[in-house]
Amino acid sequence: MYVYTAGATGLDAAMPPWVQDGGLEVWIARLKEPAVRTRVLAEMRDPKPQWENLYGAAGPAGTLLLAFKNPALKPLTGKTLAQVASMRGVSPEDAAIDLVIEDGSRVGVAYFLMSEDNIAREVALPWVSFDSDEAAPAPEGVFLKSSNHPRAYGNFARVLAKYVRDDRVITMPQAIHKLAALPTAILSLPDRGLLQAGYFADIVVFDPATVQDHSTYEKPQQLATGVSDVWVNGVRALREGTATGAASGRAVRGRAWTGVPGGGCRATAHDWTWSP
């Protein structure tokens, strides 16, 4: 799980599945038809929809715009759908449809759906592990032109800072287990997740007193602090807080991996091989 009260996906999660059948281009073409638009608007506003309407659960004020493809729309990044609707003098549902058409994409958004109390309860469950459920863009260059969910930069440090050190929802040993051994066991990744002889040396050195997430919904592109050194597959990837540039990552496969049908590049936790 990730420890934030908003999930991130797109405005596709605000519209009924039938209008999206056939892919993005077909979806956008349908939205331009007046009769279809009227039907979509009605279903978006239905308090008891027959489909999972995340927009209906979050509401326009709880729908935060994160990522646009169209440069002309990028200034709207970080605004809520309610704010954009007010700026344009239209309903939030009309604004959502217009944005999808104008951007030529599903438009990346965050929906505020969860409660902090429920997150804390789930953090404490013994079978729950943690992930970011997000890409890992560098906080620089072209990546700054779009926003991200703060989980991209802060989820793991947030677990240690908020739920271990500050709120004491779980202990440090429990958190480390949920961040390392438990997820590798769930994914059936061999020789990983523990500091043990014969295992790959994936090691993170951090200060429990200072480790901290800084990423926010308003300014997500902020790296966590308090981590000094990292080794990936036994190679030092972070030295005293600075990336070394060492390319030591490996593809890893769980127990369901059977290889590439018909030959090709086959990756394991131990090496790379080519199968003709």
PASEBA-1860 file (N, C-alpha, C; in nm, 3 decimals):
! residues 276
1> MYVYTAGA> 0.084/-0.119/0.000/0.000/0.000/0.000/0.088/0.125/0.000 ~ 0.028/0.238/-0.037/0.097/0.366/-0.018/0.020/0.445/0.087 ~ 0.091/0.528/0.163/0.034/0.587/0.283/-0.011/0.733/0.260 ~ -0.101/0.750/0.163/-0.156/0.881/0.132/-0.308/0.869/0.118 ~ -0.377/0.980/0.137/-0.523/0.977/0.132/-0.580/0.997/-0.008 ~ -0.495/1.010/-0.107/-0.542/1.023/-0.245/-0.478/0.916/-0.331 ~ -0.556/0.865/-0.425/-0.503/0.774/-0.525/-0.485/0.849/-0.655 ~ -0.399/0.800/-0.742/-0.373/0.870/-0.868/-0.405/0.780/-0.987
9> TGLDAAMP> -0.478/0.831/-1.081/-0.507/0.762/-1.206/-0.542/0.870/-1.309 ~ -0.654/0.859/-1.378/-0.688/0.958/-1.479/-0.836/0.991/-1.477 ~ -0.878/1.081/-1.564/-1.019/1.116/-1.574/-1.100/1.004/-1.639 ~ -1.032/0.901/-1.688/-1.105/0.784/-1.735/-1.183/0.720/-1.620 ~ -1.130/0.734/-1.497/-1.197/0.679/-1.380/-1.316/0.763/-1.337 ~ -1.342/0.873/-1.410/-1.457/0.959/-1.381/-1.569/0.937/-1.481 ~ -1.545/0.853/-1.582/-1.643/0.835/-1.689/-1.677/0.688/-1.706 ~ -1.799/0.658/-1.754/-1.843/0.518/-1.764/-1.758/0.438/-1.863
17> PWVQDGGL> -1.741/0.309/-1.835/-1.657/0.224/-1.922/-1.704/0.218/-2.067 ~ -1.836/0.219/-2.090/-1.884/0.201/-2.227/-1.836/0.309/-2.322 ~ -1.819/0.433/-2.271/-1.778/0.542/-2.360/-1.631/0.529/-2.397 ~ -1.556/0.448/-2.323/-1.413/0.431/-2.347/-1.381/0.306/-2.429 ~ -1.481/0.224/-2.457/-1.459/0.103/-2.535/-1.395/0.135/-2.670 ~ -1.286/0.066/-2.701/-1.220/0.087/-2.829/-1.093/0.169/-2.822 ~ -1.065/0.227/-2.703/-0.941/0.300/-2.688/-0.959/0.450/-2.680 ~ -0.846/0.518/-2.661/-0.846/0.662/-2.634/-0.909/0.743/-2.747
25> EVWIARLK> -0.867/0.718/-2.871/-0.916/0.799/-2.982/-1.067/0.785/-2.999 ~ -1.115/0.662/-2.985/-1.259/0.638/-2.999/-1.335/0.705/-2.885 ~ -1.279/0.696/-2.765/-1.339/0.761/-2.647/-1.354/0.911/-2.670 ~ -1.248/0.976/-2.716/-1.251/1.121/-2.738/-1.350/1.157/-2.849 ~ -1.352/1.076/-2.956/-1.446/1.101/-3.065/-1.590/1.093/-3.016 ~ -1.619/0.996/-2.930/-1.755/0.982/-2.877/-1.793/1.104/-2.792 ~ -1.697/1.152/-2.711/-1.726/1.265/-2.623/-1.763/1.391/-2.701 ~ -1.725/1.398/-2.827/-1.756/1.514/-2.910/-1.898/1.508/-2.966
33> EPAVRTRV> -1.965/1.394/-2.951/-2.102/1.380/-3.000/-2.198/1.431/-2.893 ~ -2.284/1.526/-2.923/-2.373/1.586/-2.823/-2.457/1.486/-2.745 ~ -2.514/1.387/-2.815/-2.599/1.290/-2.747/-2.519/1.205/-2.650 ~ -2.399/1.167/-2.691/-2.312/1.087/-2.604/-2.270/1.171/-2.483 ~ -2.233/1.293/-2.508/-2.190/1.382/-2.399/-2.301/1.396/-2.294 ~ -2.423/1.415/-2.340/-2.536/1.428/-2.248/-2.551/1.303/-2.161 ~ -2.536/1.187/-2.221/-2.548/1.061/-2.147/-2.434/1.046/-2.047 ~ -2.312/1.080/-2.089/-2.196/1.071/-1.999/-2.212/1.165/-1.880
41> LAEMRDPK> -2.257/1.287/-1.906/-2.278/1.382/-1.798/-2.378/1.328/-1.695 ~ -2.484/1.268/-1.744/-2.586/1.214/-1.654/-2.529/1.102/-1.569 ~ -2.448/1.016/-1.629/-2.392/0.904/-1.555/-2.283/0.948/-1.458 ~ -2.208/1.052/-1.493/-2.109/1.105/-1.400/-2.175/1.163/-1.276 ~ -2.298/1.216/-1.292/-2.369/1.279/-1.181/-2.459/1.183/-1.105 ~ -2.471/1.061/-1.154/-2.557/0.961/-1.090/-2.503/0.926/-0.951 ~ -2.580/0.946/-0.844/-2.529/0.915/-0.709/-2.514/0.766/-0.684 ~ -2.574/0.683/-0.767/-2.563/0.538/-0.753/-2.527/0.475/-0.888
49> PQWENLYG> -2.405/0.500/-0.935/-2.365/0.451/-1.068/-2.350/0.299/-1.070 ~ -2.360/0.243/-1.188/-2.342/0.100/-1.206/-2.197/0.064/-1.236 ~ -2.106/0.159/-1.215/-1.963/0.139/-1.241/-1.886/0.212/-1.132 ~ -1.758/0.185/-1.120/-1.675/0.246/-1.016/-1.639/0.388/-1.056 ~ -1.707/0.485/-1.000/-1.688/0.625/-1.034/-1.604/0.692/-0.925 ~ -1.473/0.704/-0.946/-1.387/0.765/-0.846/-1.415/0.914/-0.831 ~ -1.453/0.977/-0.940/-1.489/1.119/-0.934/-1.611/1.139/-0.843 ~ -1.707/1.050/-0.855/-1.826/1.060/-0.772/-1.794/1.047/-0.624
57> AAGPAGTL> -1.692/0.967/-0.592/-1.653/0.948/-0.452/-1.571/1.066/-0.401 ~ -1.485/1.122/-0.486/-1.396/1.230/-0.443/-1.459/1.368/-0.455 ~ -1.545/1.386/-0.556/-1.604/1.516/-0.581/-1.510/1.608/-0.656 ~ -1.559/1.714/-0.715/-1.474/1.805/-0.794/-1.365/1.872/-0.712 ~ -1.392/1.903/-0.584/-1.291/1.966/-0.500/-1.185/1.865/-0.456 ~ -1.216/1.736/-0.467/-1.122/1.632/-0.430/-1.056/1.566/-0.549 ~ -1.069/1.628/-0.666/-1.006/1.577/-0.788/-0.897/1.676/-0.830 ~ -0.773/1.639/-0.808/-0.658/1.727/-0.832/-0.593/1.694/-0.965
65> LLAFKNPA> -0.573/1.793/-1.050/-0.515/1.772/-1.182/-0.363/1.765/-1.173 ~ -0.306/1.656/-1.226/-0.163/1.631/-1.212/-0.083/1.640/-1.341 ~ -0.135/1.586/-1.450/-0.051/1.573/-1.570/-0.129/1.596/-1.698 ~ -0.075/1.686/-1.781/-0.131/1.714/-1.913/-0.026/1.690/-2.020 ~ -0.073/1.656/-2.138/0.015/1.641/-2.254/0.021/1.771/-2.333 ~ -0.089/1.841/-2.340/-0.100/1.965/-2.416/-0.033/2.079/-2.339 ~ 0.072/2.142/-2.394/0.140/2.252/-2.323/0.047/2.364/-2.280 ~ -0.057/2.389/-2.357/-0.149/2.498/-2.325/-0.227/2.471/-2.196
73> LKPLTGKT> -0.237/2.344/-2.159/-0.313/2.309/-2.038/-0.225/2.293/-1.915 ~ -0.095/2.289/-1.933/-0.006/2.265/-1.819/-0.018/2.369/-1.706 ~ -0.056/2.494/-1.735/-0.077/2.587/-1.623/-0.188/2.545/-1.527 ~ -0.273/2.451/-1.570/-0.380/2.403/-1.482/-0.331/2.297/-1.385 ~ -0.208/2.252/-1.402/-0.151/2.151/-1.313/-0.154/2.201/-1.169 ~ -0.200/2.116/-1.079/-0.205/2.152/-0.938/-0.336/2.215/-0.895 ~ -0.427/2.239/-0.991/-0.558/2.293/-0.957/-0.658/2.178/-0.945 ~ -0.765/2.201/-0.872/-0.870/2.100/-0.863/-0.965/2.115/-0.980
81> LAQVASMR> -1.041/2.012/-1.005/-1.141/2.018/-1.112/-1.244/2.125/-1.080 ~ -1.275/2.144/-0.951/-1.370/2.248/-0.912/-1.317/2.386/-0.947 ~ -1.188/2.409/-0.926/-1.130/2.539/-0.958/-1.130/2.565/-1.108 ~ -1.095/2.463/-1.187/-1.092/2.480/-1.332/-1.233/2.505/-1.385 ~ -1.331/2.433/-1.330/-1.470/2.453/-1.372/-1.515/2.596/-1.342 ~ -1.477/2.647/-1.226/-1.513/2.784/-1.190/-1.445/2.885/-1.283 ~ -1.318/2.861/-1.313/-1.244/2.949/-1.403/-1.309/2.955/-1.541 ~ -1.362/2.841/-1.585/-1.418/2.833/-1.720/-1.567/2.862/-1.724
89> GVSPEDAA> -1.631/2.870/-1.608/-1.773/2.898/-1.605/-1.858/2.781/-1.653 ~ -1.813/2.658/-1.627/-1.888/2.539/-1.667/-1.901/2.447/-1.546 ~ -1.977/2.340/-1.561/-1.989/2.244/-1.452/-1.859/2.162/-1.443 ~ -1.830/2.103/-1.328/-1.709/2.019/-1.317/-1.710/1.902/-1.414 ~ -1.827/1.845/-1.437/-1.836/1.732/-1.529/-1.806/1.775/-1.672 ~ -1.860/1.891/-1.710/-1.828/1.945/-1.843/-1.679/1.976/-1.855 ~ -1.621/2.030/-1.749/-1.478/2.061/-1.751/-1.396/1.935/-1.770 ~ -1.434/1.826/-1.704/-1.361/1.700/-1.717/-1.365/1.651/-1.861
97> IDLVIEDG> -1.481/1.654/-1.921/-1.494/1.610/-2.061/-1.412/1.699/-2.153 ~ -1.421/1.829/-2.133/-1.346/1.923/-2.218/-1.196/1.900/-2.206 ~ -1.147/1.876/-2.085/-1.004/1.857/-2.064/-0.954/1.732/-2.135 ~ -1.030/1.625/-2.131/-0.989/1.503/-2.201/-0.982/1.529/-2.352 ~ -1.081/1.599/-2.406/-1.082/1.630/-2.549/-0.965/1.721/-2.585 ~ -0.944/1.827/-2.507/-0.840/1.925/-2.538/-0.699/1.868/-2.522 ~ -0.682/1.778/-2.425/-0.549/1.724/-2.400/-0.517/1.603/-2.487 ~ -0.619/1.538/-2.539/-0.594/1.417/-2.617/-0.537/1.304/-2.533
105> SRVGVAYF> -0.572/1.306/-2.404/-0.524/1.202/-2.312/-0.628/1.181/-2.204 ~ -0.603/1.084/-2.117/-0.695/1.060/-2.007/-0.679/1.164/-1.897 ~ -0.575/1.245/-1.901/-0.540/1.349/-1.803/-0.512/1.284/-1.667 ~ -0.389/1.301/-1.619/-0.352/1.244/-1.490/-0.412/1.324/-1.375 ~ -0.477/1.256/-1.282/-0.539/1.324/-1.168/-0.518/1.243/-1.040 ~ -0.537/1.309/-0.927/-0.539/1.242/-0.797/-0.679/1.259/-0.739 ~ -0.733/1.148/-0.688/-0.864/1.151/-0.624/-0.847/1.132/-0.474 ~ -0.897/1.226/-0.396/-0.888/1.215/-0.250/-1.005/1.129/-0.202
113> LMSEDNIA> -0.970/1.005/-0.164/-1.072/0.904/-0.137/-1.061/0.839/0.000 ~ -0.941/0.840/0.059/-0.916/0.761/0.179/-0.911/0.847/0.304 ~ -0.930/0.782/0.418/-0.920/0.851/0.546/-0.788/0.818/0.613 ~ -0.733/0.912/0.687/-0.607/0.890/0.758/-0.621/0.780/0.863 ~ -0.735/0.774/0.929/-0.756/0.669/1.029/-0.750/0.531/0.968 ~ -0.807/0.515/0.850/-0.806/0.385/0.784/-0.665/0.348/0.736 ~ -0.590/0.448/0.691/-0.452/0.422/0.650/-0.372/0.370/0.768 ~ -0.384/0.434/0.883/-0.311/0.389/1.002/-0.350/0.248/1.041
121> REVALPWV> -0.478/0.217/1.028/-0.523/0.081/1.059/-0.460/-0.022/0.966 ~ -0.454/0.011/0.839/-0.398/-0.082/0.742/-0.247/-0.096/0.756 ~ -0.180/0.014/0.790/-0.035/0.009/0.813/-0.001/-0.096/0.919 ~ -0.086/-0.109/1.020/-0.059/-0.199/1.131/-0.091/-0.346/1.102 ~ -0.163/-0.373/0.993/-0.198/-0.511/0.962/-0.072/-0.590/0.928 ~ -0.054/-0.709/0.985/0.072/-0.783/0.968/0.099/-0.831/0.827 ~ -0.003/-0.845/0.745/0.017/-0.896/0.609/0.028/-0.785/0.503 ~ 0.027/-0.660/0.544/0.035/-0.547/0.450/0.180/-0.504/0.432
129> SFDSDEAA> 0.223/-0.493/0.307/0.356/-0.440/0.275/0.339/-0.308/0.202 ~ 0.451/-0.242/0.168/0.445/-0.108/0.112/0.505/-0.102/-0.028 ~ 0.448/-0.017/-0.110/0.504/0.011/-0.242/0.475/0.158/-0.273 ~ 0.529/0.206/-0.384/0.500/0.344/-0.423/0.387/0.350/-0.525 ~ 0.368/0.242/-0.603/0.265/0.239/-0.708/0.277/0.362/-0.799 ~ 0.400/0.398/-0.830/0.423/0.520/-0.908/0.556/0.509/-0.982 ~ 0.567/0.585/-1.089/0.695/0.594/-1.160/0.796/0.668/-1.074 ~ 0.923/0.667/-1.117/1.029/0.733/-1.040/1.101/0.837/-1.126
137> PAPEGVFL> 1.030/0.943/-1.166/1.094/1.046/-1.249/1.193/1.130/-1.169 ~ 1.296/1.176/-1.236/1.392/1.266/-1.171/1.326/1.401/-1.149 ~ 1.349/1.466/-1.034/1.288/1.597/-1.008/1.363/1.709/-1.078 ~ 1.372/1.700/-1.210/1.448/1.798/-1.287/1.405/1.795/-1.433 ~ 1.447/1.895/-1.508/1.427/1.897/-1.653/1.282/1.885/-1.696 ~ 1.260/1.806/-1.799/1.128/1.791/-1.859/1.028/1.732/-1.762 ~ 1.075/1.658/-1.663/0.983/1.595/-1.569/0.912/1.697/-1.480 ~ 0.964/1.817/-1.473/0.902/1.921/-1.391/0.782/1.985/-1.461
145> KSSNHPRA> 0.761/1.951/-1.588/0.651/2.010/-1.663/0.517/1.946/-1.630 ~ 0.522/1.831/-1.566/0.401/1.765/-1.518/0.416/1.739/-1.370 ~ 0.305/1.720/-1.304/0.309/1.691/-1.162/0.303/1.540/-1.140 ~ 0.319/1.500/-1.017/0.314/1.359/-0.980/0.240/1.345/-0.848 ~ 0.201/1.224/-0.819/0.152/1.195/-0.685/0.273/1.198/-0.593 ~ 0.263/1.255/-0.472/0.380/1.261/-0.383/0.436/1.125/-0.344 ~ 0.360/1.019/-0.362/0.410/0.886/-0.329/0.531/0.849/-0.414 ~ 0.546/0.913/-0.531/0.660/0.883/-0.617/0.792/0.911/-0.548
153> YGNFARVL> 0.794/1.010/-0.462/0.918/1.053/-0.398/0.921/1.028/-0.247 ~ 0.804/1.005/-0.186/0.803/1.006/-0.041/0.748/0.887/0.033 ~ 0.691/0.788/-0.038/0.614/0.686/0.034/0.695/0.610/0.139 ~ 0.813/0.562/0.102/0.889/0.476/0.194/0.944/0.557/0.312 ~ 0.993/0.677/0.284/1.040/0.762/0.393/0.924/0.803/0.483 ~ 0.807/0.822/0.425/0.689/0.859/0.504/0.650/0.748/0.602 ~ 0.661/0.624/0.558/0.634/0.512/0.648/0.724/0.522/0.772 ~ 0.854/0.543/0.749/0.950/0.547/0.859/0.935/0.672/0.944
161> AKYVRDDR> 0.906/0.786/0.882/0.898/0.912/0.956/0.767/0.926/1.031 ~ 0.657/0.906/0.962/0.526/0.931/1.024/0.476/0.812/1.105 ~ 0.475/0.694/1.044/0.407/0.581/1.106/0.494/0.503/1.204 ~ 0.626/0.523/1.196/0.715/0.461/1.295/0.757/0.565/1.399 ~ 0.827/0.669/1.356/0.886/0.763/1.451/0.783/0.856/1.516 ~ 0.696/0.915/1.436/0.608/1.019/1.491/0.481/0.962/1.554 ~ 0.409/0.877/1.479/0.280/0.829/1.528/0.290/0.694/1.600 ~ 0.402/0.625/1.584/0.426/0.496/1.652/0.315/0.394/1.625
169> VITMPQAI> 0.274/0.389/1.500/0.173/0.291/1.460/0.234/0.152/1.455 ~ 0.358/0.142/1.406/0.432/0.017/1.402/0.574/0.045/1.451 ~ 0.647/-0.060/1.484/0.785/-0.046/1.529/0.879/-0.043/1.410 ~ 1.002/-0.002/1.433/1.100/-0.001/1.325/1.124/-0.141/1.269 ~ 1.143/-0.245/1.350/1.160/-0.379/1.293/1.040/-0.423/1.208 ~ 0.920/-0.388/1.253/0.802/-0.423/1.174/0.802/-0.350/1.040 ~ 0.840/-0.223/1.041/0.844/-0.145/0.917/0.946/-0.201/0.820 ~ 1.065/-0.234/0.870/1.169/-0.289/0.782/1.122/-0.420/0.721
177> HKLAALPT> 1.057/-0.503/0.800/1.003/-0.629/0.748/0.903/-0.602/0.636 ~ 0.815/-0.503/0.655/0.713/-0.471/0.556/0.770/-0.403/0.432 ~ 0.890/-0.345/0.445/0.954/-0.278/0.333/1.051/-0.367/0.257 ~ 1.090/-0.480/0.316/1.194/-0.561/0.255/1.155/-0.708/0.243 ~ 1.157/-0.781/0.353/1.136/-0.926/0.348/0.995/-0.963/0.304 ~ 0.894/-0.891/0.354/0.756/-0.926/0.320/0.725/-0.908/0.173 ~ 0.756/-0.794/0.111/0.724/-0.781/-0.032/0.801/-0.879/-0.121 ~ 0.927/-0.909/-0.086/0.999/-1.006/-0.169/0.940/-1.145/-0.155
185> AILSLPDR> 0.888/-1.177/-0.037/0.821/-1.306/-0.019/0.690/-1.311/-0.097 ~ 0.614/-1.202/-0.093/0.488/-1.196/-0.166/0.511/-1.213/-0.315 ~ 0.619/-1.153/-0.367/0.650/-1.158/-0.510/0.734/-1.278/-0.549 ~ 0.768/-1.362/-0.450/0.849/-1.482/-0.475/0.982/-1.450/-0.540 ~ 1.050/-1.348/-0.488/1.181/-1.309/-0.540/1.288/-1.378/-0.455 ~ 1.367/-1.465/-0.512/1.464/-1.541/-0.434/1.586/-1.458/-0.394 ~ 1.645/-1.493/-0.281/1.774/-1.437/-0.237/1.771/-1.286/-0.219 ~ 1.657/-1.233/-0.178/1.645/-1.088/-0.157/1.557/-1.061/-0.036
193> GLLQAGYF> 1.571/-0.938/0.017/1.483/-0.895/0.124/1.538/-0.914/0.264 ~ 1.652/-0.981/0.277/1.713/-1.004/0.409/1.862/-0.978/0.403 ~ 1.920/-0.934/0.514/2.065/-0.926/0.526/2.113/-1.064/0.571 ~ 2.147/-1.145/0.474/2.176/-1.285/0.502/2.282/-1.335/0.404 ~ 2.371/-1.420/0.452/2.477/-1.475/0.368/2.417/-1.544/0.247 ~ 2.472/-1.515/0.129/2.425/-1.574/0.005/2.317/-1.494/-0.065 ~ 2.264/-1.392/0.003/2.161/-1.308/-0.057/2.226/-1.190/-0.129 ~ 2.153/-1.132/-0.223/2.202/-1.012/-0.290/2.208/-0.898/-0.189
201> ADIVVFDP> 2.314/-0.821/-0.195/2.333/-0.712/-0.098/2.259/-0.588/-0.143 ~ 2.130/-0.581/-0.111/2.049/-0.462/-0.132/2.034/-0.396/0.005 ~ 2.104/-0.286/0.028/2.115/-0.228/0.161/2.087/-0.078/0.158 ~ 2.006/-0.034/0.253/1.977/0.109/0.269/2.021/0.151/0.408 ~ 2.103/0.255/0.416/2.148/0.309/0.544/2.080/0.443/0.565 ~ 2.004/0.455/0.674/1.932/0.580/0.702/1.935/0.609/0.851 ~ 1.907/0.734/0.883/1.901/0.778/1.022/1.755/0.780/1.066 ~ 1.714/0.693/1.158/1.573/0.691/1.201/1.525/0.823/1.259
209> ATVQDHST> 1.617/0.901/1.313/1.578/1.029/1.375/1.555/1.140/1.274 ~ 1.610/1.127/1.152/1.601/1.236/1.055/1.536/1.197/0.923 ~ 1.517/1.069/0.897/1.457/1.030/0.769/1.322/1.098/0.756 ~ 1.297/1.158/0.638/1.177/1.240/0.623/1.135/1.253/0.477 ~ 1.006/1.242/0.453/0.953/1.272/0.321/0.923/1.421/0.313 ~ 0.934/1.479/0.195/0.907/1.622/0.175/0.809/1.647/0.061 ~ 0.779/1.545/-0.015/0.691/1.559/-0.130/0.548/1.588/-0.085 ~ 0.484/1.686/-0.150/0.346/1.721/-0.121/0.264/1.721/-0.249
217> YEKPQQLA> 0.133/1.729/-0.237/0.049/1.737/-0.356/0.075/1.867/-0.432 ~ 0.100/1.973/-0.360/0.125/2.102/-0.423/0.263/2.108/-0.487 ~ 0.362/2.045/-0.423/0.499/2.043/-0.474/0.557/1.903/-0.456 ~ 0.521/1.812/-0.545/0.560/1.672/-0.526/0.706/1.642/-0.557 ~ 0.770/1.718/-0.645/0.905/1.682/-0.690/1.011/1.721/-0.587 ~ 1.001/1.661/-0.469/1.097/1.685/-0.363/1.144/1.551/-0.307 ~ 1.274/1.529/-0.310/1.329/1.402/-0.264/1.325/1.393/-0.112 ~ 1.312/1.272/-0.062/1.319/1.247/0.082/1.463/1.267/0.129
225> TGVSDVWV> 1.479/1.289/0.259/1.612/1.306/0.318/1.629/1.208/0.434 ~ 1.753/1.199/0.480/1.784/1.111/0.592/1.842/0.978/0.552 ~ 1.850/0.951/0.421/1.913/0.828/0.371/2.053/0.865/0.323 ~ 2.154/0.801/0.378/2.291/0.839/0.345/2.354/0.750/0.239 ~ 2.330/0.618/0.247/2.399/0.526/0.156/2.306/0.414/0.113 ~ 2.323/0.372/-0.013/2.244/0.262/-0.067/2.333/0.172/-0.151 ~ 2.319/0.040/-0.131/2.384/-0.058/-0.218/2.277/-0.136/-0.291 ~ 2.294/-0.153/-0.421/2.203/-0.232/-0.503/2.282/-0.345/-0.566
233> NGVRALRE> 2.245/-0.468/-0.535/2.320/-0.585/-0.583/2.468/-0.575/-0.546 ~ 2.493/-0.524/-0.427/2.631/-0.518/-0.378/2.712/-0.402/-0.430 ~ 2.653/-0.318/-0.512/2.724/-0.203/-0.569/2.669/-0.075/-0.507 ~ 2.757/0.014/-0.467/2.714/0.137/-0.400/2.647/0.231/-0.500 ~ 2.518/0.256/-0.479/2.442/0.342/-0.568/2.427/0.483/-0.512 ~ 2.435/0.497/-0.379/2.425/0.627/-0.313/2.535/0.635/-0.208 ~ 2.615/0.741/-0.217/2.726/0.759/-0.122/2.709/0.893/-0.052 ~ 2.684/0.888/0.077/2.666/1.009/0.158/2.564/1.104/0.095
241> GTATGAAS> 2.453/1.047/0.050/2.343/1.124/-0.004/2.354/1.162/-0.150 ~ 2.462/1.121/-0.217/2.482/1.156/-0.358/2.485/1.030/-0.443 ~ 2.410/1.031/-0.553/2.407/0.916/-0.642/2.543/0.894/-0.706 ~ 2.588/0.769/-0.711/2.718/0.737/-0.769/2.712/0.719/-0.920 ~ 2.593/0.693/-0.972/2.579/0.668/-1.115/2.605/0.524/-1.154 ~ 2.631/0.439/-1.057/2.657/0.298/-1.087/2.529/0.231/-1.137 ~ 2.541/0.162/-1.249/2.426/0.092/-1.309/2.427/-0.053/-1.263 ~ 2.374/-0.078/-1.145/2.384/-0.212/-1.088/2.251/-0.284/-1.078
249> GRAVRGRA> 2.147/-0.226/-1.133/2.016/-0.289/-1.126/2.008/-0.416/-1.208 ~ 1.923/-0.508/-1.167/1.900/-0.633/-1.239/1.751/-0.656/-1.254 ~ 1.712/-0.722/-1.360/1.573/-0.766/-1.373/1.554/-0.887/-1.281 ~ 1.444/-0.889/-1.209/1.415/-1.002/-1.121/1.282/-1.062/-1.161 ~ 1.270/-1.192/-1.145/1.149/-1.263/-1.185/1.099/-1.348/-1.069 ~ 0.967/-1.351/-1.052/0.908/-1.437/-0.952/0.893/-1.579/-1.003 ~ 0.830/-1.664/-0.923/0.822/-1.807/-0.956/0.733/-1.836/-1.077 ~ 0.649/-1.740/-1.118/0.562/-1.763/-1.233/0.633/-1.743/-1.366
257> WTGVPGGG> 0.754/-1.685/-1.363/0.827/-1.657/-1.488/0.874/-1.786/-1.553 ~ 0.839/-1.805/-1.680/0.879/-1.926/-1.753/0.965/-1.895/-1.874 ~ 1.000/-1.769/-1.896/1.083/-1.734/-2.010/1.001/-1.669/-2.119 ~ 1.070/-1.616/-2.220/1.004/-1.549/-2.331/0.964/-1.651/-2.437 ~ 0.837/-1.666/-2.470/0.795/-1.763/-2.572/0.866/-1.739/-2.704 ~ 0.920/-1.843/-2.761/0.985/-1.832/-2.890/1.128/-1.782/-2.884 ~ 1.185/-1.775/-2.765/1.322/-1.728/-2.754/1.329/-1.580/-2.726 ~ 1.447/-1.533/-2.694/1.467/-1.393/-2.665/1.549/-1.373/-2.540
265> CRATAHDW> 1.549/-1.253/-2.489/1.628/-1.221/-2.371/1.556/-1.272/-2.247 ~ 1.625/-1.353/-2.169/1.565/-1.411/-2.051/1.643/-1.363/-1.929 ~ 1.577/-1.291/-1.839/1.644/-1.236/-1.722/1.611/-1.317/-1.598 ~ 1.709/-1.335/-1.513/1.688/-1.398/-1.385/1.749/-1.308/-1.279 ~ 1.736/-1.348/-1.155/1.793/-1.269/-1.047/1.946/-1.278/-1.048 ~ 2.002/-1.374/-1.123/2.145/-1.398/-1.117/2.224/-1.353/-1.240 ~ 2.159/-1.358/-1.357/2.236/-1.321/-1.477/2.142/-1.291/-1.592 ~ 2.205/-1.254/-1.702/2.131/-1.235/-1.828/2.174/-1.345/-1.924
273> TWSP> 2.078/-1.408/-1.990/2.113/-1.509/-2.090/2.032/-1.484/-2.217 ~ 2.083/-1.534/-2.327/2.012/-1.521/-2.453/1.972/-1.658/-2.502 ~ 1.842/-1.673/-2.528/1.792/-1.803/-2.573/1.746/-1.792/-2.718 ~ 1.812/-1.860/-2.810/1.773/-1.850/-2.951/1.643/-1.925/-2.979
END
